[in-house]
């Protein structure tokens, strides 16, 4: 560690004292106090909607607190905008990256900054500085690559470099691992360790308990906008943190009711499709799902799972093969036809594919039924019926929202997912496609989604569960199909499956080859 650099950090100690922030109908933060010192990693842990992101947006100057103060090195500082925060040495990496895909890495990083050459761009000078920072912190990225060419993990490196380039001493990382593969998470951890060795402070918002234990020095747990506790990471464990997050004991195992299997509700026959680069993504994929069972699709990210879900849902064309839902051939049909055939869809991208963020709760609830009675009466919408229907689903599925007119984009991830579940399940589909249904959710919301899926299984629905989380697959699935490079390596009953065998299949190693 460079002790001089550590000592010269502008931020030696940052405190947020008694921060309170209220929105219409929601007390997001209630007298919250946190602090972090140079060279320290503070994990901000809590359920979706606990107030974590609001607190960090206040620290970054995006929101103004209703009460409380922010202190840096024992001095109160007003942060009225992100420019004020940046000037104080605070940088933020948002969960949804703020990059322009058609610009290069260096163009994105210097965007909005004055040039050292006056009216002329100084991209060569900037690229040299970016390369130095890349090497210093282990954030390897090509300054001249276009952002659209980069993987999600590389784009995150660009976001981190962007705040380091602006001289940030304290970095706020909002759900830094939510969109990363396990391999990319493993690459991020040494980078964060190197930053703290250099004297940077890091606050990272998360709900992933394993990463809290692996990365942080201390952890503050929020629930319903209040601090439950702040403690050293070494003095706690995952079970205790989960209890603090949700206020109760979580189920370690689920009761899976014995269900008599019914008719085949999904049949996939020799399905082939290409990815967005025109390369084969699915290679003669064949399986079926029967009423009353959950078939889990397990695999490392990028092995054809997204294309499989998109082809079944009618969002992508198959090059050959068949998709049959409840006896109807829906191959390469429009999504509306697939929905009418009896499919409910919980998509991987809940914010853009699953909902329209700028639409209200009520508008999103009726998206698939806006032309049908009782939602519609002829060419007109029945707004009283829409309000009744939306209110019932919001209450039944415990969606936390100030009003039915709240824009969905303002809800937490867990509440958006509950809303999608409410809409899809209430339509009584014969078959439910759940793609990464708990990605980015906290342990409490995850348990809720799992219980709802198991309820649908018990009610005789067939479910295809596409997930990269093996724990989730083992908890929910009756059978497991392992996908590798677009091929189904094997389909095992849950009784036959063990992690070692599944791990080999996910790496493309068959039992015969082993």
C-alpha positions in Angstrom: 0.0 0.0 0.0 1.2 3.5 -0.9 1.0 5.1 2.6 1.5 8.7 1.2 -1.4 8.2 -1.2 -3.5 6.7 1.6 -2.8 9.7 3.8 -3.4 12.3 1.1 -7.0 11.1 0.4 -9.4 14.0 0.7 -12.0 11.8 2.4 -10.6 10.2 5.6 -14.0 9.9 7.2 -17.5 10.3 5.8 -20.6 10.4 8.0 -24.3 10.6 7.2 -26.1 11.7 10.3 -29.8 11.3 11.0 -30.8 11.3 7.3 -34.5 11.5 6.7 -36.2 11.4 3.3 -39.9 11.2 2.6 -41.7 10.7 -0.7 -45.5 10.8 -1.1 -46.8 7.9 1.0 -43.3 6.5 1.7 -40.8 7.2 4.4 -37.7 6.0 2.5 -35.1 6.9 5.2 -35.8 7.5 8.8 -33.0 9.1 10.8 -30.4 6.9 9.2 -26.7 7.1 10.3 -23.8 5.5 8.6 -20.1 6.1 8.3 -17.0 4.9 6.4 -13.3 5.6 6.7 -10.5 5.6 4.2 -9.5 2.1 3.1 -12.7 0.6 4.4 -15.5 -1.3 2.6 -19.0 -0.7 4.0 -21.8 -3.0 2.8 -25.2 -1.5 2.8 -27.5 -4.4 3.1 -31.3 -4.6 3.0 -34.4 -5.9 1.2 -35.5 -4.3 -2.1 -37.2 -1.1 -1.0 -35.4 -0.8 2.4 -34.0 2.6 1.5 -30.5 1.8 0.4 -30.5 3.4 -3.0 -32.3 6.5 -1.7 -29.7 7.0 0.9 -26.9 6.7 -1.7 -28.6 9.1 -4.1 -28.7 11.6 -1.2 -24.9 11.1 -0.7 -24.3 11.6 -4.5 -26.4 14.8 -4.6 -29.3 13.4 -6.7 -31.8 13.8 -3.8 -31.9 16.4 -1.0 -32.6 15.1 2.5 -35.5 16.4 4.4 -33.4 16.3 7.6 -29.9 15.3 8.7 -26.5 16.2 7.5 -23.5 14.8 5.6 -20.0 15.3 7.2 -16.6 14.8 5.5 -13.6 14.9 7.8 -15.8 16.3 10.6 -17.0 19.2 8.4 -20.7 19.5 7.3 -20.8 19.6 3.5 -23.9 20.6 1.3 -24.3 18.2 -1.6 -27.0 19.8 -3.9 -26.0 18.0 -7.1 -23.7 15.3 -8.4 -21.2 18.0 -9.3 -21.0 18.9 -5.6 -20.4 15.3 -4.7 -17.7 14.8 -7.4 -16.0 18.0 -6.2 -15.9 16.5 -2.7 -14.3 13.3 -4.1 -17.5 11.1 -4.2 -18.3 9.0 -7.3 -21.2 6.6 -8.0 -21.4 3.6 -10.2 -25.1 3.0 -10.9 -26.7 -0.5 -11.3 -27.9 0.5 -14.8 -24.8 1.7 -16.5 -24.8 5.4 -17.8 -22.7 4.7 -20.9 -23.3 5.7 -24.6 -22.9 2.5 -26.6 -21.9 4.1 -29.9 -19.0 6.0 -28.3 -15.6 4.6 -27.4 -14.4 3.9 -23.8 -12.2 7.1 -23.8 -15.1 9.2 -25.2 -17.4 7.9 -22.5 -15.0 8.6 -19.7 -14.2 12.2 -20.8 -17.8 13.1 -21.7 -18.7 16.4 -20.1 -15.1 17.2 -19.0 -13.1 20.2 -20.3 -10.3 19.3 -22.7 -6.7 20.2 -21.9 -6.4 21.4 -25.6 -9.2 24.0 -25.4 -11.6 23.5 -28.3 -9.8 20.4 -29.5 -10.3 16.9 -28.0 -7.4 15.5 -26.0 -8.4 11.8 -26.4 -4.8 10.6 -26.7 -3.8 12.3 -23.4 -7.0 10.9 -21.8 -6.4 7.4 -23.2 -2.9 7.4 -21.7 -4.3 8.3 -18.3 -7.0 5.7 -18.6 -4.4 3.0 -19.4 -2.4 4.1 -16.3 -5.5 3.8 -14.1 -6.4 0.4 -15.7 -3.0 -1.0 -14.8 -2.9 0.5 -11.4 -6.3 -1.0 -10.3 -6.4 -4.1 -12.4 -9.3 -2.8 -14.6 -8.1 -4.0 -18.0 -10.1 -2.4 -20.9 -9.2 -1.1 -24.3 -9.6 2.8 -24.3 -10.4 2.7 -28.1 -13.0 -0.1 -28.0 -16.7 0.9 -28.6 -18.9 0.3 -25.5 -21.3 -1.8 -27.5 -18.4 -4.2 -28.2 -17.8 -4.8 -24.4 -19.2 -7.5 -22.1 -21.3 -6.4 -19.1 -18.3 -6.9 -16.8 -16.0 -4.7 -19.1 -18.7 -2.0 -19.1 -18.7 -2.0 -15.3 -14.9 -1.5 -15.4 -15.5 1.5 -17.6 -18.0 2.9 -15.1 -15.4 2.5 -12.3 -12.7 4.0 -14.4 -15.0 7.0 -15.1 -15.3 7.9 -11.4 -11.6 7.2 -10.7 -10.7 9.4 -13.7 -12.6 12.2 -12.0 -10.6 11.8 -8.8 -13.1 9.9 -6.6 -11.9 8.9 -3.1 -15.2 7.4 -2.0 -16.9 5.1 -4.5 -20.6 4.2 -4.2 -21.3 0.9 -6.0 -25.1 0.3 -6.5 -25.7 -3.5 -6.8 -22.3 -4.0 -8.5 -22.7 -7.7 -9.0 -26.4 -7.8 -10.0 -25.7 -8.1 -13.7 -22.4 -10.0 -13.5 -21.6 -13.6 -14.1 -20.0 -15.5 -11.2 -16.7 -15.3 -13.1 -17.0 -11.5 -13.4 -17.8 -11.2 -9.7 -14.5 -13.1 -9.0 -12.7 -10.6 -11.1 -14.3 -7.6 -9.4 -13.3 -8.6 -5.8 -9.5 -8.2 -6.3 -10.2 -4.8 -7.9 -12.1 -3.6 -4.9 -9.3 -4.9 -2.6 -6.7 -3.0 -4.6 -8.8 0.2 -4.3 -9.0 0.0 -0.5 -5.2 -0.7 -0.3 -4.8 2.6 -2.2 -6.9 4.3 0.5 -10.3 4.6 -1.3 -13.4 4.2 0.7 -16.2 2.0 -0.8 -19.8 1.8 0.0 -21.6 -1.0 -1.9 -25.3 -1.6 -2.0 -26.2 -5.2 -2.1 -28.5 -8.0 -0.9 -26.1 -10.8 -1.7 -24.9 -12.2 1.6 -22.0 -14.2 0.3 -20.5 -11.1 -1.3 -21.0 -9.1 1.9 -18.9 -11.7 3.8 -16.3 -11.8 1.0 -15.8 -8.1 0.3 -16.8 -5.9 3.3 -15.1 -4.8 6.5 -18.4 -3.8 8.1 -22.1 -4.0 7.3 -25.1 -1.7 7.9 -28.5 -3.4 7.7 -31.5 -1.4 6.7 -35.1 -2.4 7.0 -38.1 -0.2 6.2 -35.9 2.8 5.9 -34.3 2.4 9.4 -30.9 1.1 10.5 -31.3 -2.2 12.2 -27.6 -2.6 13.1 -24.1 -1.8 12.1 -21.5 -4.4 12.9 -18.1 -5.8 11.8 -18.4 -8.4 9.1 -16.1 -10.7 11.0 -18.6 -10.7 13.9 -21.6 -12.0 12.0 -22.7 -14.6 9.5 -25.1 -15.0 6.6 -28.0 -16.4 8.7 -27.8 -13.5 11.2 -27.7 -11.0 8.4 -30.7 -12.6 6.6 -32.7 -12.5 9.9 -31.9 -8.8 10.3 -32.9 -8.0 6.7 -36.3 -9.6 6.7 -37.1 -9.5 10.5 -37.8 -13.3 10.7 -36.3 -16.7 10.1 -36.1 -17.7 6.5 -37.2 -21.1 5.3 -34.1 -23.4 4.7 -36.1 -25.9 2.8 -39.5 -25.7 1.0 -42.4 -28.2 1.3 -43.0 -29.5 -2.2 -46.4 -31.0 -2.4 -46.8 -34.4 -4.1 -48.4 -33.6 -7.5 -49.8 -36.0 -10.0 -48.4 -35.1 -13.4 -50.9 -34.0 -16.1 -50.7 -33.5 -19.8 -47.7 -32.0 -21.6 -48.0 -28.2 -21.6 -44.7 -27.4 -23.4 -43.0 -29.5 -26.0 -39.7 -28.3 -27.6 -38.6 -30.4 -30.5 -35.1 -30.2 -32.2 -35.1 -26.4 -31.7 -32.4 -24.4 -33.4 -31.7 -20.7 -33.3 -29.0 -18.1 -33.7 -27.7 -15.5 -31.4 -27.5 -11.7 -32.2 -24.2 -12.3 -34.0 -25.6 -14.9 -36.3 -23.9 -17.8 -34.6 -25.7 -21.0 -33.5 -27.1 -20.5 -30.0 -29.5 -23.5 -29.8 -28.6 -26.8 -31.3 -31.5 -29.4 -31.6 -32.8 -28.7 -28.1 -35.5 -31.2 -27.2 -37.5 -31.5 -23.9 -41.1 -31.4 -22.5 -42.8 -29.9 -19.5 -45.9 -31.6 -18.0 -48.6 -30.0 -15.9 -47.7 -30.1 -12.2 -43.9 -30.1 -12.6 -41.0 -27.6 -12.6 -38.3 -28.3 -15.2 -35.1 -26.3 -14.3 -32.7 -25.3 -17.0 -29.2 -25.1 -15.5 -26.1 -23.7 -17.1 -23.4 -21.0 -17.0 -24.5 -17.7 -18.4 -24.3 -17.3 -22.2 -24.9 -21.0 -23.1 -28.2 -20.3 -24.9 -30.6 -19.7 -22.0 -31.7 -16.3 -23.2 -32.3 -17.4 -26.8 -34.3 -20.5 -25.5 -36.6 -18.2 -23.5 -37.0 -15.7 -26.3 -37.8 -18.3 -28.9 -40.4 -20.0 -26.7 -42.0 -16.5 -25.9 -42.1 -15.5 -29.6 -39.5 -12.8 -29.2 -37.0 -14.5 -31.5 -37.2 -16.6 -34.6 -36.2 -20.3 -34.6 -34.2 -21.5 -37.6 -35.7 -25.0 -37.3 -37.6 -27.2 -34.8 -40.9 -26.7 -33.0 -42.4 -25.1 -29.9 -45.8 -26.5 -28.9 -47.8 -25.0 -26.0 -50.9 -26.8 -24.7 -51.2 -28.7 -28.0 -50.8 -25.6 -30.2 -47.8 -25.1 -32.5 -46.5 -21.6 -31.7 -43.2 -21.8 -33.5 -42.2 -18.4 -34.8 -45.6 -17.0 -34.0 -46.1 -13.5 -32.6 -45.9 -13.1 -28.8 -49.7 -12.3 -28.7 -50.4 -15.7 -30.3 -48.1 -17.5 -27.8 -49.8 -15.7 -24.9 -53.2 -16.7 -26.2 -52.0 -20.3 -26.5 -51.6 -20.4 -22.7 -48.2 -19.1 -21.8 -47.4 -16.8 -18.8 -44.0 -15.2 -19.0 -41.7 -13.9 -16.2 -38.8 -12.4 -18.3 -35.2 -12.0 -17.5 -35.3 -8.2 -17.9 -38.1 -7.2 -15.6 -37.7 -3.4 -16.2 -37.9 -3.4 -20.0 -39.3 -6.7 -21.3 -41.6 -7.4 -18.3 -42.9 -3.9 -17.8 -43.1 -0.4 -19.3 -41.3 1.7 -16.6 -43.0 5.0 -17.5 -46.5 3.4 -17.2 -48.4 3.2 -13.9 -49.1 0.1 -11.8 -52.6 -0.1 -13.3 -51.4 0.3 -16.9 -48.8 -2.4 -16.5 -51.3 -4.8 -14.8 -53.6 -4.7 -17.9 -51.0 -4.8 -20.6 -52.0 -8.2 -21.9 -55.8 -7.8 -21.4 -56.4 -4.1 -22.4 -58.6 -5.1 -25.3 -60.7 -7.8 -23.5 -63.7 -7.7 -21.2 -64.1 -6.8 -18.4 -61.1 -4.5 -18.7 -62.5 -3.2 -22.0 -66.1 -2.5 -23.0 -66.0 -2.5 -26.7 -63.5 0.1 -27.8 -63.4 1.8 -24.3 -61.5 1.0 -21.1 -63.5 0.4 -18.0 -61.4 2.5 -15.5 -63.4 1.5 -12.5 -62.8 -2.2 -13.2 -59.1 -1.5 -13.9 -58.8 0.2 -10.5 -60.6 -2.7 -8.7 -58.5 -5.3 -10.5 -55.2 -3.6 -9.9 -56.0 -2.9 -6.2 -56.9 -6.6 -5.7 -53.6 -7.8 -7.3 -51.5 -5.3 -5.4 -53.0 -6.4 -2.1 -52.9 -10.2 -3.0 -49.2 -10.1 -4.1 -48.1 -7.6 -1.4 -46.7 -5.0 -3.9 -45.5 -2.0 -1.9 -46.5 1.1 -3.8 -47.8 4.6 -2.7 -50.6 4.5 -5.2 -51.9 2.6 -8.2 -50.8 5.5 -10.4 -47.1 5.3 -9.4 -44.8 4.7 -12.3 -43.4 1.2 -12.2 -39.9 2.5 -12.8 -40.1 4.0 -9.3 -40.6 0.7 -7.6 -37.9 -1.5 -6.1 -36.8 -4.6 -8.1 -38.6 -6.9 -5.8 -41.9 -5.0 -6.1 -41.6 -4.9 -9.9 -41.2 -8.7 -9.9 -44.2 -9.1 -7.6 -46.2 -7.0 -10.0 -45.2 -9.2 -13.0 -46.0 -12.4 -11.0 -49.4 -10.9 -10.1 -50.2 -10.1 -13.8 -49.0 -13.4 -15.2 -50.4 -15.8 -12.5 -53.8 -14.0 -12.4 -54.3 -14.8 -16.1 -54.3 -18.6 -15.2 -51.8 -19.8 -17.9 -51.4 -23.5 -18.6 -47.7 -23.0 -18.8 -45.3 -20.6 -17.0 -41.9 -19.6 -18.3 -39.8 -18.1 -15.5 -36.4 -16.8 -16.8 -34.0 -15.7 -14.0 -37.0 -14.9 -11.8 -35.0 -13.9 -8.7 -32.0 -12.2 -10.4 -31.2 -9.0 -8.4 -33.7 -9.8 -5.6 -33.0 -9.9 -1.9 -33.5 -13.1 0.2 -37.0 -12.1 1.3 -38.3 -11.3 -2.2 -36.5 -14.4 -3.5 -38.4 -16.6 -0.9 -41.7 -15.0 -1.9 -41.1 -15.7 -5.6 -40.1 -19.3 -4.9 -43.3 -19.9 -2.8 -45.5 -18.4 -5.6 -43.9 -20.7 -8.2 -44.4 -23.7 -5.9 -48.1 -22.7 -5.4 -48.5 -22.7 -9.2 -46.9 -26.2 -9.4 -49.3 -27.4 -6.7 -52.2 -26.0 -8.7 -51.2 -28.1 -11.7 -49.3 -25.6 -13.8 -46.2 -26.6 -15.8 -43.2 -24.4 -15.2 -40.0 -24.0 -17.1 -37.5 -22.4 -14.7 -34.4 -20.9 -16.4 -31.8 -20.0 -13.8 -28.1 -19.7 -13.3 -28.5 -20.1 -9.5 -28.0 -23.8 -8.7 -29.4 -23.3 -5.2 -32.6 -22.1 -6.8 -32.7 -25.0 -9.2 -32.3 -27.6 -6.4 -34.9 -25.9 -4.2 -37.6 -25.8 -6.9 -37.1 -28.2 -9.8 -38.5 -31.7 -10.2 -36.2 -32.4 -13.1 -33.0 -30.5 -14.3 -32.0 -30.0 -17.9 -28.4 -28.9 -18.2 -27.5 -26.7 -21.2 -24.0 -26.2 -22.6 -23.2 -24.3 -25.8 -26.8 -24.5 -26.9 -27.2 -28.2 -26.3 -29.0 -30.2 -23.6 -26.3 -32.3 -22.1 -28.7 -34.4 -20.0 -32.0 -34.3 -18.2 -32.0 -35.6 -14.6 -34.6 -36.1 -11.9 -33.9 -34.1 -8.8 -33.1 -37.4 -7.0 -30.4 -38.2 -9.5 -28.8 -34.8 -9.5 -25.8 -33.8 -7.4 -23.7 -30.6 -7.6 -20.5 -32.3 -8.8 -22.2 -34.1 -11.7 -24.1 -31.0 -12.6 -20.9 -28.9 -12.5 -19.3 -31.3 -15.0 -22.3 -31.2 -17.3 -22.4 -27.4 -17.2 -18.7 -27.4 -18.3 -19.6 -29.7 -21.2 -18.2 -32.9 -19.6 -20.5 -35.9 -20.0 -20.4 -38.8 -17.7 -19.2 -41.0 -20.5 -16.3 -38.7 -21.2 -15.5 -38.5 -17.5 
